[in-house]
Amino acid sequence: MDFASDNTAGASQAILAAIAAANEGSAQAYGADPLTARAALLLKEVFEREIACFLVNTGTAANALALAAIAPPFGAIFCHAQAHIMADECGAPEMFTGGAKLVGVAGRAGKIAPADLKTVLTDFPRGVEKQVQPAGLSLSQVTECGTIYTCQEIAELTALAHGAGLMVHMDGARFANALVSLHCTPAEMSWKAGIDVLSFGATKNGALACEAVLFFDPTKATSLPFQRKRSGHTLSKGRFLGAQMAAYLENGHWLDLAARANGHARRLAAGLAKIPGIRMPWPCEANEIFAILPGKIDAALKAGGALYYPWRFRDAGPDCAPPAKDDVFVRLVTSFATLPSDVDSFLTLARSAGGERI
Ligand SMILES: *Cc1c(COP(=O)(O)O)cnc(C)c1O
């Protein structure tokens, strides 16, 4: 019963098979191989336009490189106060940009509200020599609270950012999970809604280690080849990245994987919602569930071997009472590899532990 993360799963069989197949014979190094070209072609088809794409191994590298391309060392990058780039990347965005400053914006359920962004942009001291200068906005889709922005919400935020002369990045570590929930096209959830640069995740959704930095205006990507190489993220045997991304996109494999992950989460959330004492501060909109568990349910689940992390959030928002003394705030994540029987076992354990508050 592993609900710790979507990267505790292995890689999908199809992607592993593609890596093994890519091992045959020789191929040009540093991404000049046919599989990387195939991946680039598929990305263009999926996003319905010309793009500049750069494959890397980790989401942190994708984010940090994307931000380095849009912000100068003296720039400010606005993001949600809980964003992965802010809280989980050990300063990589600051290092790769050469010192740009991340500016956290508070917001309910992991989302930045347009009104708050507007205020921050208006109040930020532009042109003042003592201050970093507004350069970028970064949005996480799926957010750090497992929620998703609608295309309309993204468009509102990007319009405000563009109006203030900023470029907009999307941290799409779980892009596929958000996409299959929104039932829109990849183009609609990205460039058509004003996203300039996308970290397009694949690892959490079935790749072994592969993410893409996508520029929807290729002229904005001229520095990236140098920044990627300089930071040690240009893979010499690049065909293995190309193989992963191509297999991920081929025949809609990525969408099938994400639909599976989301389906498991929906079922788990629906089951948990029926158990007295368990509270969920935010709706389960993709493949993550945040729940406040009474201590005895948490203990029974742990004793039964369930794996998940207590989460760092303390503020569940105005609609949800904060965790009581014995409560535990946890995050549960499903993946394409989640077993339906593990969802059942988890719910059975939680139910039998009883929901009454101690
Ligand atoms: C997992 C994740 C990443 C990428 O993390 P890596 O461990 O560097 O691959 C980026 N953003 C978000 C929101 C994530 O959840």
The ligand as a Gaussian input file, in Angstrom:
#p B3LYP/6-31G(d) Opt

LIG

0 1
 C        8.286000      16.137000      -8.357000
 C        8.114000      17.542000      -8.721000
 C        9.083000      18.205000      -9.483000
 C       10.352000      17.550000      -9.993000
 O       11.150000      17.042000      -9.019000
 P       12.451000      16.166000      -9.293000
 O       12.549000      15.355000      -8.072000
 O       13.576000      17.112000      -9.458000
 O       12.253000      15.373000     -10.535000
 C        8.843000      19.529000      -9.825000
 N        7.722000      20.144000      -9.461000
 C        6.761000      19.538000      -8.740000
 C        5.518000      20.280000      -8.382000
 C        6.939000      18.222000      -8.326000
 O        5.989000      17.625000      -7.606000

